[in-house]
Amino acid sequence: MKQAFIIIQIGNPELDVVCKDVIVPALKKCGLDPKRVDKHNEGGLLKSEIVKFIESSDIIVADLTNERPNCYLEVGYAMGLDKFRNLILTAREDHNPDSPNYKK
């Protein structure tokens, strides 16, 4: 089964629900095995496990809500590996300056 890696803020209950109820089911419906480093780590160094997940995943979904520097770094690493075609970026609507619900 092909693997998908989810980059998302860790420890945010609101985003945990979005991940569990929206992102994971969508990836599974596409025949992908979704992984999150905080749910699927193997006890190694967090940094090296993230690198492993990024390198071995066929699809990467990155939620950039709340301007998390670690998420930006992980996306940058994926882009450096030329995974542009397999990278999906998401963010909450109120983070979009064109949205009527935008909050600076």
C-alpha positions in Angstrom: 0.0 0.0 0.0 1.3 3.5 -0.8 2.0 5.8 2.1 0.9 9.3 2.8 2.6 11.5 5.4 0.6 14.2 7.2 2.4 17.3 8.4 0.3 19.1 10.9 0.6 21.0 14.2 1.0 18.5 17.0 -1.1 19.0 20.2 -3.9 21.1 18.7 -7.2 19.4 19.5 -9.1 21.3 16.8 -6.6 20.2 14.1 -6.5 16.6 15.5 -10.3 16.4 14.8 -9.8 17.8 11.2 -7.0 15.2 10.7 -9.0 12.3 12.1 -12.4 13.2 10.5 -11.3 14.6 7.2 -7.7 14.1 6.1 -7.2 10.5 7.2 -10.5 9.2 5.8 -9.8 11.0 2.5 -6.4 9.4 2.2 -7.7 6.0 3.1 -10.4 6.3 0.4 -7.6 6.9 -2.1 -5.9 3.7 -1.1 -3.2 5.4 0.9 -1.8 4.5 4.4 -1.8 7.8 6.3 1.0 8.4 8.8 1.6 11.2 11.4 4.9 11.3 13.3 3.2 11.7 16.6 0.9 8.7 16.0 3.3 6.4 14.1 6.8 7.0 15.4 9.0 4.1 16.2 10.8 5.5 19.2 13.7 7.1 17.3 14.7 10.7 17.1 11.8 12.7 16.0 13.8 14.6 13.4 15.1 11.4 11.7 11.6 9.8 11.8 10.1 12.9 10.1 12.9 12.7 7.4 12.1 9.0 6.9 8.4 9.6 6.5 8.9 12.4 4.0 11.4 10.4 2.0 9.3 7.2 1.9 5.8 8.8 1.3 4.1 8.8 -2.0 1.8 11.8 -1.0 2.4 14.5 1.6 -0.5 16.5 3.1 0.7 19.5 5.0 -1.6 21.7 7.1 -0.1 25.2 7.5 -2.7 26.5 9.9 -1.3 28.6 12.8 2.1 29.4 11.1 4.1 26.5 12.6 7.8 26.8 11.7 8.4 23.0 12.0 5.6 22.4 9.4 7.3 25.0 7.1 10.6 23.3 7.5 9.1 19.8 6.7 7.4 21.2 3.6 10.7 22.8 2.5 12.5 19.5 2.9 9.8 17.7 0.8 10.1 20.4 -1.9 13.9 20.0 -1.8 13.3 16.3 -2.6 11.3 17.3 -5.6 8.0 16.1 -4.2 6.1 19.1 -5.6 3.7 17.0 -7.6 2.8 15.0 -4.6 2.4 17.8 -2.0 -1.0 19.0 -0.9 -1.1 22.2 1.3 -4.1 23.1 3.5 -5.0 25.8 6.0 -8.0 27.0 7.9 -10.2 29.4 5.9 -9.6 32.3 8.3 -5.9 32.2 7.3 -6.7 33.1 3.7 -6.5 36.9 3.1 -9.2 36.6 0.4 -11.7 35.0 2.8 -14.4 37.2 4.4 -13.6 35.3 7.6 -9.9 36.3 7.5 -8.2 37.1 10.8 -4.9 38.9 10.7 
